[in-house]
């Protein structure tokens, strides 16, 4: 017997299925990431889709089938209507939700990630138009916070090996091990830290800033080109090392697509 249940969530992505049907991926408060099918033939998809296609938090009424969920109803809880009125905000919202989609596994409820994703949409809903360069930085910042919430908070202050605070100009970066390592430890065990890369002080500072500060405060500071490039390289190295699925595009690239 199929049973009904209701969850609150945010649509992350969708894909068409057999012309009339559509699969959706949603991040829900109760069950983490789930997928469900909207059947065009049974209940007109047109009725449901305005609430499934826009940036909003909604209540979904799902039918639990033996192999998958089907959606029977949707009610909007909270909309973020301003996001769509500006291309930079629209791209950031889409790309942020895409990162949640590929950065999480199914059925792992995470109330903090749920809240933080809603906060991202709320921020974008109230944000001004954002330059592509700043967009790339904000998206990387969202990715860093996502990594931290899902258990991969990078170590940015103490050496991963000896735990001593890292000092200016005498540390390296190891994405797979997740953070900074001091020169002494690298020299003591070169084989172990073979994959570590050089990083300068300004890049480390920018990573700390992006991880710690709220998005509205990240709209202001100047982003020097060279530091920004190294920053993106470091964040992308973390994503490649720790996400369950690796994004097809770089975060910088994702914000330039029109
Ligand atoms: Zn050390």
Boltz pocket constraint, residues with backbone or C-beta under 6 A from the ligand:
constraints:
  - pocket:
      binder: B
      contacts: [[A, 159], [A, 160], [A, 161], [A, 162], [A, 163], [A, 164], [A, 181], [A, 182], [A, 183], [A, 184], [A, 185]]
      max_distance: 6.0
